[in-house]
Amino acid sequence: MGNEAIGLGAIAAGVGVVTGYPGTPSSEILPTIAQRNPGGIHVEWSTNEKVALEVAAGAAYAGARTLVTMKQVGLNVASDPLMSLAYVGVKGGMVIVVADDPGPISSQTEQDTRTFGLFSKLPVFDPASPEEAYAMIGDAFALSERYGTPVLFRPTTRVCHGNAPVEVGESGAPAAPEGFVKDPKWVIFPRLAYQSHLRIEQRLPLIADEFSDYRFNRLNGSGRLGIATQGISGAYVAEALAALGDAVPEHKLLRVATPHPFPRRLGLDFLEGLDQVLVVEELDPVIERELLRLAGECHIPVTVLGKGSGHVQQAGENGVDSVTQALAGFLGVEFTPAATCAAAPDIQVAEPPVRPPVLCAGCPHRASFLAVKEAMRKRKAVFAGDIGCYTLGNAKPLDMVDTCLCMGASVTVAQGLHVVEPDRVHFAFIGDSTFFHTGIPGVINAVYNQTPIVLVVLDNSTTAMTGLQPHPGTGETMMGTIAAKIDIATVLRGLGVQHIESCDPLQHEASKEAVLRAVEATAQGVSALIFEAPCIHVAPSGPRYVIDEEACRCNLCVTRLGCPAISRVDGRMRIDDDLCYGCDLCAQMCPFDAIERIALVEEGR
């Protein structure tokens, strides 16, 4: 797997400290290092990306090679220390892996980290495959130390989650770092920042020239037409050219693995003698803009086509079919979509069914949302949501997530809504991991400004959506040690929240009563309700349930609960035993007692 290759590449490069926050598609990198730790590597899930970057910065100041992992929106959280660290610099090599998510498949945005590299003036590596990712990590560490700068490493979803055979070298414990040497350069002041900025501008052309000879930046072919590409799009281009076959005219092909600083000399070699260029890349037109700038600066009479001209799609993932179509038009080659399909042209390939994401059967978040919804049935309320599995509570029939912006924003958005509409009850739903990530400052703000919101912490004892990683409330670390659990109720009490109540959301009636008490308590300011029930993936399943067809007289288990284990089959309600997790919520809700518990079956059923 690409993420495993990145982790193993970092171990082979002698990484000493690894920090990060889980986020798809980056999540598997850090656990790979923890599992394959040869000894001597410190590995931690930090509370958020900003903290992760700052911990790694301290280690890099002392000379250790450090790796930080996150997804593209996590870089927004880490951007404050990153922008300053670009000026301060590092001693030990520092590679920041930021996994981009074109599509997006599992993200709020599909922002392009290559553009962030341009903004922060940091070098960027853009691997095209797991094999390249493994080898590039070592190069990134070496460049980081050579120039004393953090380096951004930008795999995308298809590289992170793609699989390939990778030859892995031997790895041992990292070398002991020199240690921290006191120096005024580690303290950022305006005058020093000015001098650092000049130094950054002076080194960028040097790195660009070095990148022009970098082994993974490739230029081949000849002719009057040019194709420029990067990352996984390079693989699509290769497949497309193979599918178009012998009809493809002579052309130059440029593959850019280090988009910033752009390999200027290599770019000029590519543009020389060309009439037209098509740039195929995800997501921003980074290479396209650089080639246009070079052509303008050097008065090269070449037409550069791509996203800006509408010849390549402007958003979302590229794919073999879309790239083949774009190349066929550019190269003047006739193309039909069947040309890229291994199946015979007369075989009709069915589209896969649409499967929107839903909360798992038995998920305690469904019970939490339902308790609040029913308790507020006669009240005007707004439900601010957050990032996590529980974002899926926006789907019908629950329809319980009215807003979702970014990590921790439920707590603060609810406050802004209350300022404008104080006559409504404002709820903020936030998960346990997200609470520790960025939820706490918002709670402090609400307490300080006396904003009466209901904070609902959905504590399922894990970081569920990104792969069940531990967090400060689980009592375990990635180093395999047991730590004291940080109790959410105790934290809230310390922040000054007066009304705090914990309950099991799977106890439906008791939960509704707890919601009503929390709402009444907002008369004194912020109130908090902690729904505590483990994610079904970290808890044992319970007994199963069946529907008594004779007693069944309504559809409430479908129209109000929306559990994917319950459906109508041949005109009758059924519980899918393969999906049912035994949470008991449907049985509690049924007004006709038509849902019955059955004993756990013997092994082998």
Secondary structure, 3 states (H helix, E strand, C coil): CHHHHHHHHHHHCCCCEEEECCCCCCCCHHHHHHHCCCCCCEEEECCCHHHHHHHHHHHHHCCCCEEEEEEHHHHHHHHHHHHHHHHHCCCCCEEEEEEECCCCCCCCCCCCHHHHHHHHCCCEECCCCHHHHHHHHHHHHHHHHHHCCCEEECCEHHHHCCCCCCCCCCCCCCCCCCCCCCCHHHCCCHHHHHHHHHHHHHHHHHHHHHHCCCCCCEEEECCCEEEEEEHHHHHHHHHHHHHHHHHCCCEEEEEECCCECCCHHHHHHHHCCCCEEEEECCCCCHHHHHHHHHHHHCCCCCEEECCCCCCCCCCCCCCHHHHHHHHHHHHCCCCCHHHHCCCCCCCCCCCCCCCCCCCCCCCHHHHHHHHHHHHCCCCCEEEECCCCHHHHHHCCCCCCCCECCCCCHHHHHHHHHHHHCCCCEEEEEEEHHHHHHHHHHHHHHHHHCCCCCEEEEEECCCECCCCCECCCCCCECCCCCECCCCCHHHHHHHHCCCEEEEECCCCHHHHHHHHHHHHHHHHHCCEEEEEECCCCCCCCCCCEEEECCCCCCCCHHHHHHCCCCEEEECCEEEECCCCCCCCCHHHHHCCCCCEEEECCCCCCC
